[in-house]
Amino acid sequence: MASSDSELAPVLDKDGVSLTIDEAVATVTLTNPAKRNAQSPALWRALTEAGQLLPGSVRVVVLRGEGKSFSAGLDRQAFTPEGFDGEPSFIDMARGEDGFLDATIAEYQEAFTWWRRADIVSIAAVQGHAIGAGFQLALACDLRIAADDVQFAMRETSLGLVPDLTGTHPLVGLVGYARALEICATGRFVHADEAERVGLANLVVPADQLDAAAKDLAAALVAAPRDALIETKALLQGVVGRTYEEQRVAERAAQGRRLRDLAGLGD
């Protein structure tokens, strides 16, 4: 990474989200530390826009939050009768037709889906609180580096809701069904040592080393040949939906494409 993020002009800076691009590495920053980077529909639309603005040259995206917390979850204004200005409240959503309710939640989910695109690797650098929607945003990324003060928690069930921002699939994939159920049902905190032990965090570092660790990992990923990394990511993402034999076939096909490409015989 050639420049520090502070030296880069943001490509996007709105509704609590900033996007900067430094050659092959993009950084998405949650920029409302006064509210512990609480989330709202406007923030989700900004996150979706950030994904749409990534140029093809970007290979790694680092997601971070300013201040002491990565994201303390959904802004409490969402739980008031009026909700957010210009947005459907929870009551409006509940009273709407099934199609309206489904489409509204689907729009919100778009902020959480693009992080696992085949052409990029995403890294969440997580410190302090990552609660509810904040936990799910960290789970949306391919990899997670956690500060030693991290506190993950899925609080939706205690509010009479469910985690609906794409977090359930990666959570079960990382920690297994039984532990995922226990974490969601109790809403308890998962601290750094447990997060690393059960696979929620790839790495735990002191809080003051979090940004540096994320940059080091991004640099290591950029150093790998891009097409090989894309093929490898696709292979690993597809494991859950394939049998052992189907995965063998997928490996052979992917390796065939790589060999032809390296020999100058690719499409």
Beta strands, then each sheet from edge to edge (+ up, - down):
strand 1: 12-14
strand 2: 17-22
strand 3: 25-30
strand 4: 60-65
strand 5: 121-126
strand 6: 129-131
strand 7: 143-147
strand 8: 151-153
strand 9: 190-191
strand 10: 203-205
sheet 1: 1+ 2- 3+ 4+ 5+ 7+ 10+
sheet 2: 6+ 8+ 9-
end
